[in-house]
Amino acid sequence: MSASAGTGVFVLSLSSIPSCYLFNSLIYSNNSSDAFVFAGCAAVLILAISARFMFKKKAPADPLFYVYAVYAFLSVVNLIIGLEQDNIIDGFVTFYLKEADPHINTAHGHMISYWDGWVHYLMYLLMIAAITWGDSYRTIGLYWVGSFLMRAIVYILGNAVGKYGSQVGPLFLLHMLYISVSVWACFRIFSQPSTQDAQVTNIQEAPRRSLLRRPLDLLFIIYLIPAFGFCVLRGLVALDCSSKCCQDYTQLYEPYLKDPSAYPKVQMLVNMLYSGPYYIITLYGLLVPGCEWMPDLTLVHSGALAQPYKGSSKKECWAKYFLFPYDIMVPGRLGREETWAQFSHIGASLHTRTPFSYRVPADSQLVFLLINVLYALVPQALCYRCCTRPAFFLRPTPEKKRD
């Protein structure tokens, strides 16, 4: 398939910049809600017509190509939202910021705008490029799955139980449509076949190594134990635990967990209920050989908390300059679910949109940053180890008997 389709998506996504400015000017000149509806319908129509002309010759067969094309367009819009909220630009989405769900103007929503406008946008372009070249995108897709799941859960539950629950408007229904389509995309990604690059000799030798002969795995095991405790501690704080330990931690290090928007509370509860069992399962996977699910599991998990490729062609190698040293196009070589959670949590805890009483105290910022950055980066290193050296987690394929 020609690369023109992928280039068309990139150009189409950038067209959101003048579109936002023109529609914002149109809405303010007419000063009516009808103009807002007309602008939205016109944007969808222009997007559909442009896509029709761009992909007229060789339209990709994978339906996710079109899903990610639309998502790339919306990611640039989210980046514009974040820039206008920080007063870096003006006059692009002013009307939307006034009429949108209150969530978008919180510190949590502000961090999401930047995450979606930069990281998700890059992932969409990489997956579109993989589809265009006929390569597998399951690996980077799993990264996106983890990031999306954490975002969706925190957004839905935070709106339901937070102080903005009574202000949910029609735009919330549009978000639910986005979530429904994204869940379908998640199942499509999981259904793709997974392959692992590991020689048979390495698979046979790996299980013979004891934990003492795997010092890196030993360090990961040592990390997982306090990480589990830290995860449970913040979950208990989110549940308003009355113990002195929880009260002191909240007051001294993370008062943002008490923010009435409820997004940090939901995020910590999801971490406790999801990351807690993950740490126990990962301990088992690092101790017992043959756990083939370990690379995929670390991919999804590390994607919600925050890639070089040894390809044989140039088109497979360019992506290494953009992401961590994880293989992108080959299944099983990417990761980070928790990076998203830590990015939004760290940023919102220090952001000026968060009320001063809920921000991290100045005296504790160094400790706060050290703990949370470590909590975000170590899962990336674990994912890198599992995906680049998966021999310990693979089972040797029995040789067929020859007649």
N, C-alpha and C positions, 0 to 999 in steps of 0.2 A: 504494500500500500504506500502511496506517495505521502511524503511528509507535509504536503500542502494542507491537509486536513488539520494537523496539529498546529501549524502556523496560523491557520484561519481562526482556531479557537483562541490563540494568544492575542491576535489582533482584535477579535470580537470582545474579549474580556477588557481590553484597554478602552474600547469604545464606551464603556460605562462611565468614564471620566467626563467626557463632554455631555453624555446623556444626563448625568446627575445635575450638571450645572444648568443645562437648558430646561429640564423639567422643574427644577427648583425655581428658576426665574419665571417659568410659565405659571406655576402655582401662585407665586407671590403677586404676579401682575393681575391675575384673575381673582385672587383672594377668596377662593371657595373650595369646599371639599370635593365638588364635582371635578375640578381641575386636577385634584390629586388622583382621583380614580381614573380620569382620562390619561394622565401621565403614566400611571402604572400599566394600563392596558396598551398604550402606545409603545412602551418599552418592551413588553412581551411580544407584541406584533413585530416590531423592528428586529428583535432578537431572532424570532422564528424565520422571518424572510431572509435575513442575512445568513443564517445557518443553511437555509435551503440553497442559496446561490453558491455558498462556499463549498458545500459537500455534494454538489449536483453530479459531478463526474464519478467519484469513487466514495460513496458513503460508507463509513465503517459499520461492520455488522454487529459489533458489541454494543448493546444498548447503554452500557455504563459510559460509553464515550460521550453521549449526549447529556447524560446526567452530570458528569464532571465538567462538561462545557458550560452548562448553566451555572454550576456551583463556582466555577472560576470567575464568571461574570459577577456573581454575587460577592465573591471574596474581595474583589477590587472595590466594590461598593462598601463593604465593611471596613476596608482600609481607609477609604475616604471618610467614613464616619469617625473612625478613631482620630484621624488627623484634624478633622474639624472640631472635635471635642477638645483637643489640645490647642485650639486656636492657631494651628499651623497654616491651615487654609480656611477660606470662608466663602459662603454662598453656594455650596454644593448640595448639602443635605440639611440645611437649616430648618426647613419645614418639617422634615421627617423627625429630627431630634425633638421638636416640640410636640408632635402628635404621636410619636411611637410609644411602645410599651415603656414604662418607667425603668424596666430592667436595663435598657440600653444605656441609660445615664448613670448607672451605678458604677463603682470601681470595678466590680466583677464583670459587668457587661462591657466596660471600656477595655479591659484586658482581653476579653473574648474577641472584640473587634480587631485588635491588632494580631492576635493569634490566627484568626481566620483569614485576615487580609495578607498575612505574610506566609506562615507555615502551611496552612491548608492550601493556599493558592499555589505554592510551590509543589505540594503533593499532587494537586489536580493536574498541573502541567506535566509532571513526571509520569503520572498514570496515563494521561492522554498521549504522551510521546511513546510510551510502551505499547499502547494499543495500536498506534499508527505504524510502529515498526514491527508489529506482530510478536512482541515479547511478552513475557508474563509480568504482571504487576501485582501478584498476590502478596508479596512481601511488603511493599509500601502501602498496599491496600490494608493489610493487617494493622499497620501503624495508624492509618486513618480511622480504622474501625475502633481502635481503643480510644483515640482522641474524641471521636464523635460520641461514643457511648457515654463517656464521662460527662461531656458537655450536655448531652440530652437529658441525662438523669438529673444533674444538678439544676438545669434550667427548669424542667417540669416540676420537680419537687420543691425547688426554691420558690417558684411562683405560687405553688399551692399552699405552702405553710408560712411564707414570709409576709412582710408588711405590705407587699404589692399584690397580694392575692386577690384583693377586692377590686383591683384596677386592671384586670385582664381584659383586653379588648379584642377586636376582630383580627389584629395582627397575630395574636396568639394562635389562632386557627391556621394561619399561613405557616407559622413555625411547626405546627403539628403535621401539616402536609409535607414540609421539608423533612421532618423526622421520619414519617412513614416511608417516603421514598428512600431515605438513607438506610433505614432498616432493611428494606429489600435489597439495596446495594451491598449491605454487609453479608447477607446470605449468599449473594452471587460471588462475593470474594472468597468466602469460606468454602464454597463448592468447587473452587478451582483446585486442580491437583497440585500437591506439594512434592518437591524433589529436594534431595539433599546431596551435596557434593562431598562424598567421603569415600576413600578407598577401602576396599574390603579388609586389607591388612590392618589399617588403623582401627576399624571396627572390632576386629578380633583381639587386638592388643589393648585397647582402651579399658575394657572391663577388668583386666588383670591388675591395673594400677590401683593401689590403695589410696585412701584420702591423704595420707602423709606424703605420697608421691605426686599429689596434685595440690601444691601450695596455694595456687590461685583459688581453687574451689574451696579450700579450707578457709581462706580469708572471706569469701562470700558467705560461707556458713556462719562464721563469727559475726558478720554484719547482719545477717537475717534475723538473728535472735533479738538484739536491741531494736532493730527496725520494727519488728512485730510489737514490742512493748511500746515504742513511740506511737505506732499506729493506733493501738488500743487506748493509750493515754489521751490522744486528741479526740478519739471517738467518745470517751467518757466525758471529756470537757464539753463536747457538743451536746451531750445528754444532761448537762447541768449537774454533774456529779458534785456532791458537797464535801468531798474529802479535801484536806488541806493541800495535798500535792496538786490536785487539779486546780484549786483556787489560786494557788501561788503561780502555777505555770501560766494561767490565763492572765493574771494581773501583771506579771513581770515580762512575759515573752510574747504572747499572742492574744491580746484583748480583742483582735478582729474576729475571733471565734464567737464573740457575743454580739456581733453586728445584727441588728434587727431584720436586715434583708434576708437572713436565713440561708443565703448561698454558701457561706463558709461552713455553717453547721451541717448542711446536707453533704457538702464535699467531704468533711471529716467522717461522717457516718458511712458514706459510700466507701471511703478508704478503709475504715475498720471492718466493714462487712465483706469487702472484696479483697483488699490487699492483705488483710490478716490471714485468711485461709490461703491466699496465694503464697505467702512466706512459708507456711507449713508445708504446702505441696512442693514448693521449690526445694526445701530442705531434703525432702524425700527424693526428689529428682536428682539432686547432686550427690546423694549417698548411694542410690541404687542404679546400676547401669541399665540401659535399654528403655528409658522413658522417652519415647519418640515424640511425645507432645511438648517437651520442654522448650524447644526453639519457638514454636508458635505461641506458647503461653507467655514466654518472656517478651515476645514481640507486642502482643496486645497490651500486656500490663505496662510495659515501659512506654508505650504510646500514650496512655492516659496520664501517666505521671509527667513527663517533660512538658554516612553509610559508606572502602574503595571498591569498586567492582572489577573483578579480574576477567573481563569479557574478552572475547576474541576479536571484536570489531570496535571501531571508534565510537559508534553510536551508543555503545553500552558503557563507555568509560567516562563520558562527560559529566555524569551526574555526581561523581565523587567529589567534585569541587563545591557542591552545594550543601551536602549533609554530612553527618557523622560517618566514620568509616564502617558502614554497613553495606553489604551488597544490595543493590536496589532492584535490579531487574530479575535476579534469580530468587525464587521462592525461598524463604527462610533466612533472609539476610537483612533485616531491618528491625527497628523497634523504638518504641517509647510511648506508652499510654500515660504514664504518670507525669511526664514532663509537662503536659498541658495543665494538669491539676496544680503542679508546683508553680508554673509560670503565672497562672491567674491568681493563686493564693499569695505568692510573694509580692507580686505587683499590686494587688488590691490592698494588702496589709500596709503598704507604704504610700499608697496613692493619696493625693490631696482630695479626691472625691470621697474618700472614707472619712467620716467624722473624726476629729482629732482624738477624742477619747477612746476610739477603737483602733488607732494606729499603734504600731510597735514603738515602745518607748525608745528614746535616743540611746540610752545606756545599754539597751539589750539588742540593738540592731545587728551588731557584729555576730553575736551568738545565734540570733535568729537566722541570719543569712547563712552562716556556716552549717547549721543543722539542716536547714531546708534545701540548700544547694547540694549537700552531701546526700540527702534523702532522694534527690532527683537524679543525681549523676551515677550513683552506684548501680541502680537498676539498668542504666544504659551500658555500663561495663559488663554486667552479668549477661545482658542480651547479646552483646558483641561476642562474649566468650561462647555462648551457646550456639550462635549462628555461624560463627567462623570455624569453630572446632566441634562439630556435632557428633564426632565418632563415638563418644561415651554414651550418647543418648540413642544411638541407632542399634538395631538388632541385625546381626549378620543374616543375609539371605541364604537359605540352604541351597547348596548346589544341586542341580538336577542330575539324576543318574543317567549315564549314557548306556544305551543298549550295546 
